[in-house]
Amino acid sequence: MKTSFFFENWTEREARKFTKKAMSAIRIIENNPYTFQETDFKNVRKAMIVKPISLYYRINQNTIELLRFWGNRMNPKEIETSL
């Protein structure tokens, strides 16, 4: 997602709040990558940032790969093609 999406569709306050929560989740992932919910995809976990948006990430041997933000209202079958 582009940062401009947030500023075009959310108020500045909402966008800043989301950014703060996303950065907080990324710090948690960095320190303890197994904290958040497992998914049906191999080595992929999901961190809910705000109710309508989650962050999907993959745990590799020595790295964590941030895959994408996903709108939780979107068709969950479509996530597979984007991971």
C-alpha positions in Angstrom: 0.0 0.0 0.0 1.2 3.4 -0.8 1.4 6.0 1.9 -0.7 8.3 -0.3 -3.6 5.8 -0.1 -3.9 6.5 3.6 -3.8 10.3 3.2 -6.3 10.1 0.3 -8.8 7.9 2.1 -8.2 8.6 5.8 -7.8 11.7 7.8 -4.3 12.7 8.7 -5.0 11.6 12.3 -6.2 8.1 11.1 -3.2 7.7 8.8 -0.7 8.6 11.6 -2.4 6.3 14.1 -2.2 3.4 11.6 1.5 4.2 10.9 2.2 4.2 14.6 0.4 0.9 15.1 2.2 -0.7 12.1 5.6 0.3 13.3 4.7 -1.0 16.8 3.7 -4.4 15.3 6.9 -4.5 13.2 9.0 -4.0 16.3 7.1 -6.9 18.0 7.7 -9.0 14.9 11.4 -8.1 15.0 11.8 -9.1 18.6 9.5 -12.1 18.7 8.4 -13.2 15.2 6.2 -16.0 16.5 3.9 -13.7 18.5 1.2 -13.3 15.9 -1.3 -15.7 14.3 -0.2 -18.5 12.0 -1.8 -18.8 8.6 -2.4 -21.7 6.2 0.6 -20.6 4.2 4.0 -22.0 4.9 6.0 -19.9 7.4 3.6 -17.0 7.0 2.0 -15.2 9.9 -0.6 -12.4 10.2 -0.5 -9.4 12.5 -3.7 -7.4 12.8 -2.7 -3.7 12.7 -6.1 -2.2 12.9 -9.4 -4.1 12.5 -9.7 -3.7 8.7 -6.0 -4.2 7.9 -3.4 -6.9 8.7 0.3 -7.3 7.9 1.4 -10.6 6.5 5.0 -11.7 7.0 7.2 -14.7 6.4 9.7 -16.1 8.7 12.8 -17.5 7.0 15.8 -19.0 8.7 17.5 -15.8 9.7 15.2 -13.2 8.3 11.7 -11.9 8.4 10.1 -10.8 5.2 7.3 -8.3 5.3 5.0 -9.4 2.5 2.0 -7.0 2.4 -0.7 -5.2 4.1 -4.1 -6.8 3.4 -7.6 -5.4 3.8 -9.4 -7.9 6.0 -12.7 -7.2 4.2 -11.2 -8.4 0.9 -11.7 -11.9 -0.4 -9.3 -14.2 1.6 -8.9 -16.5 -1.4 -7.1 -13.7 -3.2 -4.3 -13.4 -0.7 -2.7 -16.6 -1.9 -1.9 -15.1 -5.3 -0.3 -12.0 -3.7 2.0 -13.8 -1.3 
